[in-house]
Amino acid sequence: MVDERLKNISPNTVLLDLALLSHLFTIAFKEWGMTGLVNPVQQVRKPKLPKGRDRRLKPGELERILEASGSSLLGRIVGLALETGMRRSEIAGMTWNQLDLKKKTVTLPETKNGEKRIVPLSSEAVRILSDLPRRIDGKIWGVEEQSITRAFELSLSRARAIYEKECKENGEKADSAFLNDLTFHALRHEATSRFFEKGFNVMEVAAITGHKTLQMLKRYTHLKAEKLAERME
């Protein structure tokens, strides 16, 4: 059954399905008095989760993506994502009431973890937000999560096409990894790694990004050796 499901859905979704089924049998046993039941999920082989993505921005990728987009709004959203490590949903849902430019903070009343988080803003993040016009509805961006994703994916696709055309015209072989396999969420990964490279410790990074455990932070932290070498000096 598990192998069949894995043909159509991700391992994580299969694990969630199994957890739901297991919970149902537990409730039936403990609360409905069905003591003769045996939880079959305990006998099922659980699928292994794939290793966490370690994709970081390559030199020149960001510039090409933003140039291909032709959208100053996307550029500002991408810039804020890299400066704060905020999730796409957190950025899309920002309002001016949450923002305190004097204190350089944005307060997120409810995050993915169900908790409030106060995100510190760098000088560049403050500049990005200060240049935005005020909207009547109180929202900072006025765009939906999916709109951000679509705009980023379209810009990435355009940038890759332009890159491939340039390589062909110059008689060069295009790098298959350049401007490929990149998502908007990778910007959170990139931002988190940059925080560590700047010298922030684990607790400080967790306070900025909202990651709950060291294991979660390990998945996003891939430090560039040259940056570590600079700090060793």
Secondary structure, DSSP 8 states (H G I E B T S, - for coil): -HHHHHTTS-HHHHHHHHHHHHHHHHHHHHTS--TT---GGGGS--------------TTHHHHHHHHH--HHHHHHHHHHHHH---HHHHHT-BGGGEETTTTEEEESS-TTSS-EEEE--HHHHHHHHTS---TTSBSS---HHHHHHHHHHHHHHHHHHHHHHHHHTT----TTTT-S--TTHHHHHHHHHHHHTT--HHHHHHHH---SHHHHHHH----HHHHHHHH-
